[in-house]
Amino acid sequence: MNASATAANDKPRLSFWQIWNMSFGFLGIQFGFALQNSNVSRIFETLGAKTDDIPALWMAAPLTGLLVQPIIGYLSDRTWGRFGRRRPYFTIGAILASLALVFFPHVPALWIAAGMLWVLDASINIAMEPFRAFVGDQLPTNQRSSGFAMQSFFIGAGSVIASALPYVFERFGVANTAAQGVIPDTVKYSFYCGGVVLLGAVLWTVLRSKEYPPEVLAAHDAHRQVVHSSLDQSKARRHGSIALIVGILAMAIVAGLGLERELLILGGGIAGYGLLSLLATSVRSGSMLNVIIADIQGMPAVMKRLAWVQFFSWFALFAMWIYTTQTVTAVHYGSSDTTSVAYNEGANWVGVLFAAYNLFAALWAIGIPKLVNALGVRRAHMLNLLLGGLGLISIPLIGDPKLLLISMVGVGVAWASIVSLPYTLLSDSVPAGKMGTYMGIFNFFIVIPQLVAASILGFVLKHYLGNFAANALYIGGACMIIAGLLALRVRAAQSESYA
C-alpha cells in the first residue's frame, strides 16, 4: 500500500489493480447469488411446490440476511488478528457457501431444499457483508464510489456467467430434463461450478489484499470516528412494546381468519423486533444487542431516507426473482409442467435473461461515473430506477421471448445502480469505526422488503389477481418507479461526484 496520503486525515489512493483485487471476491459471491436467484424457484417447483407456495419457501433467504448481516458487521468492526479485520469473515463464509452450492441440487425433498436455501444464504451473507465495509475501510473518500462501482462490475460479470450456465451446459449436450422430482443435470453442474468459482474468487481477494490495522485506520479517519450511541431506554421500551403488540395481534388475526401462513411470518417479524428492543433495555450497556438497537435509533438522516428507496427497489427485485420463471414459462412458452420440454426451455431462457441483465449491469457500471458527474448521484439513481421499472413492466407485454432482452436492458441499468449508488451516498454518512455495523443495519432495508414481498405477493396474487404470476412483475415495476422518485429526497453528505 502506498505510504503517503494525498490529504490530511485521509487514506492513500489505491491503484486500479488494488481496487480490482479487493473487489474480485464479489465475482464469486454474486456467482452464488445468481445461481440461487435464477434456479431456486425451478428447484422448488421440481420438488413439488405450487406457485403460491414459492414466496413462503423463499422466506429463508431474507430472514437469514436480517439476522446475519448486523451481527457479522458488529463482530467484524471489533475483529483484528493475524488474518485481518474483514478477511476472516470472507473466508469462512466462502467455504460454507461453496459446500452448500455443491449439496443443494441433491436435496431429496422440498422441506430440505428450503432449509438448504437458509444455509446457503447465511453463508453468502457472512462473506458478503464485510465487503461493503471493506471499501469504506480501505479507500479514501474520493475513491469510495469507484470501489463500489468496481463491486457493481463484478456483481454483473459474475451473474452473467452463473445465470447462463444451465443454458450453456444444455448446448453441450448435458441433460436438461429429468424424472419427476429430480433436478436436471444442467442445474447440478452449474451449482458445482458455482462452488468452485465462489471459493476461488474470495480467496483471491483474501490473499491479494491487505487491511489497515485498527490504529492506522483510526488515524486516517480521525475526522469520522465512532460516536458511541447510548440506548434511549424509554424510546426502546415504547417502540418495542408497540411492535410486540402489533405483531402478536397481526398473527392472531391471520390465524383466526385462516389466512396464508406467509402473513404469520410478517407478524412474527414485527413481534420479534419488538421483543429484541425490549431485551436491549435489560442487557448490559455496550453489549451487542444493546449497541445494535441504539445504532438503529441513531441512524443518520441520509440512511433513513435511503431506507425508503431501498424498500421499493428490493421489493421489485424480489418480485422479479420469484415470478419471472413462472411468467416466462407460462406466458411465452405456454407450459407450467416442470417435466415438459417447453417449461425447461423457458426456464433456461430465464437464466439467459438474468445473465443478460447482469451483463448490461456490468457494462453500465463502467458508465455510471460519467452519468453521476453529469446529473449527481440522486438524479442518476432516479433515472436508472425509472428505466428498471419500465423494463419489469414490459416483460409480460412483449410477445417474442427473444425480445425480452430489451426488457433486461432497463433491469440491468437499475441493478447496476442499486448495488452501487446507495452505498456511495451512505458510506460518507456513518462513523468509520461503525462501518460494518451500519452496513449490516442498512441491509435491513434490503431484507424487510423481501420479507414483505414474500408475505403478501402470493396472498395478493391468489385472492385478487387470478394467481397470474405476470401481475407480480407489474407490481414490481411500479415499485421500482416509486423508488426512483423517492431517490430525489435523499441528500448526499458530501460531493455528488465520482473521482
Disulfide bonds with the S-S distance in Angstrom:
none
